[in-house]
Amino acid sequence: MSSFAEYAWLVPVLPAAAFAILTAMGRSAGRAGAWIGTLLTLASLVLSLLIAGQRLSGTAEEYSNYYNWIQAGNLSLSIGFEVTNMTSMMLVVVTLVSFLVNLYSLGYMKDDERISTFFAYVALFSASMLGLVLSYNLLTMYIFCELVGVCSFLLIGFWFRKPEAKAAAKKAFIVTRIGDLGLLIALFLLFWYMPDHALDFTSIHNVFGTQTGAISMGITTLIAILIFLGAVGKSGQFPLHVWLPDAMEGPTPISALIHAATMVAAGVFLVARTFPIFLASPAAMDTVAIVGAFTAIFAATIGLAQNDIKRVLAYSTVSQLGYMMLALGVGSISGAMFHLFTHAFFKALLFLGAGSVIHSVHTQDIREMGGLGRKMKITAWTFGIGSLALSGIPPFAGFWSKDAILASALEHNPIYFVVGIVAAFFTALYMARLFFLVFVGKPRGETTNAHESPAVMTIPLLVLALLAIVAGFVQTPFSGWFGEWITGDAEGGHESGLVMVLSAAVGLLGIYIGWLIYAKGTLRRDIVSARMPGLVKLLERKYYIDELYHYVIVKPLNGLGYLLEAFDNYVVDGVVRLAGQSVSAVGRLNSRLQSGQVQGYVLTAIVGLVILAVAIAGRRFW
Amino acid sequence: MNMLASYLTLAAVLFCIGLYGALTKRNAIIVLLSIELMLNAVNLNLVAFSKYGVQPSLTGQIFSLFTMAIAAAEAAVGVAILVAIYRARVTVNVDEFDELRR
């Protein structure tokens, strides 16, 4: 029996074909184009499920296939694909979320005149992410990383008539470019130092995993840090997190896609895929863990003070990605992948739910919402499930994965554990704030026309809500088969009940405080802002990171730009203009001689003749 | 007294007068006349050399006959052009013939 994995290349090719078809059809495709995109994504979802199913049943070997792309002398670059347990899991996550986002967009983008363009971009986005997941070596992975970046640029700036959307798209592209540069340099270094210039993950695994000493420690750390820089850019870790919240200017389904399945997962997946390099360098591991832990708590605190429903979710994504990086940093690849897996579902759910709310009330400001729970029952219930999952309340998915991460953090270093627990408390608090402000209480703004979204939008919500409830059970402290399936060795399955109790307790505590403040009103809302207005302002302005970048990087660069422009205008152009003008001045002078008077010409000729004659005569007598 | 030198001097004087006239006169007909003067100065040289030169021969005189024939043709063409210009521009003033400039 031939294995489905042999046809894995079809998984990214199907959405890519959808992109090609939609682009060829142009705007005339309309809603038919939207259906083409959705159906082809469904096809690749089915194929991914078949592949994953075969791997789960354990009947298929790891499968990889490649061919030589460039052969120059003894240098060869190959491209290909590889199917492992981890990639098959990612395939399912990406195609599933992508399909649901497609389905949801059929409703959400219904009235947009560029709907077929939108679906074309979404298809290309999914295709690039799937290609990244299937990559057999780092080179193809880099190429797809760039493609993912381009697609996010196109989609964030989809409503390009909005200046904020344009700015956000540019910001996302440029900020992630910084990370990609790191990845590119890492790629060059690897290419240089690896035996036989091999870039495929199997060789990387062999060289860094078993033949220690083949590459020196310093170089290993450098490569790992540079790869991590790429991941920082893509996964929105501090200090390159600034693009992710701004990416909210794009259509909401795109936020769901970027935040759940594609763009941000790329960074975590990148580190997970090149994990042997990190394992070989303790310094790099510490960097990953510290950056992850810091980002987790840093973004969670910002999330507390934001008033845009999508921005709160964006910062929660940054924070949750911090958890994943923390997990990687403390060596728990299964914890990171597990959290990526569950987070994809409940974050997609939350974003699509937020989209449903925005679709209904036409505002993103949570201060203008309130009491929507009665009018939008399905959205409210599913959003609530997503919030509970994100807050880490048992038995929802987020609890199990967060618990796995916290447990491995505790084993590694208690400080990481404390940071994680505090961040989890903040997570629960801001999600409670968000939920109670939006769905509970009295309507505060123009929400009288609020209504439930059409079925095509609520069905994805229901599917994702179901997954947000059950997805966590693939790995509990009592059965670690998911981690074993992903990494190949049984590392999960800790027995620490303390971690479970603590993480559930801080989650519940956060929600309780949120309930007291924002629903019941027992605690006054300005309890913090009255005493420490500076702190709240600091959080509202996101620690002034954007301002800092503006003054430290953007302004000096602008200044340098002006300087160079002036140099170009006055010095370079001046020389050019001088050359031109001197020639034309000589010309003008000479044109005086061209009087058109024949007699003048003859006189000139005779003067010339006389000079010649004198010269010749003079030479004779000299 | 060397006869050749006086002929050559006369020819040089004639040539210079002709050149001066050709360069300075505004009337195109006078310019043409001056050119004839220069040609004749040359003729004078040729004849002088054929008579008093180092190797006297008739070649110089024959040459001057050719020159006269060509000068006649040149004068005919020149005057014809002048007439044509006069019809077009109603002037024979050389100053105003500045088409070369345009």
Boltz contact constraints between the chains, C-beta under 6 A:
constraints:
  - contact:
      token1: [A, 594]
      token2: [B, 101]
      max_distance: 6.0
  - contact:
      token1: [A, 596]
      token2: [B, 98]
      max_distance: 6.0
  - contact:
      token1: [A, 596]
      token2: [B, 100]
      max_distance: 6.0
  - contact:
      token1: [A, 596]
      token2: [B, 101]
      max_distance: 6.0
  - contact:
      token1: [A, 599]
      token2: [B, 23]
      max_distance: 6.0
  - contact:
      token1: [A, 603]
      token2: [B, 23]
      max_distance: 6.0
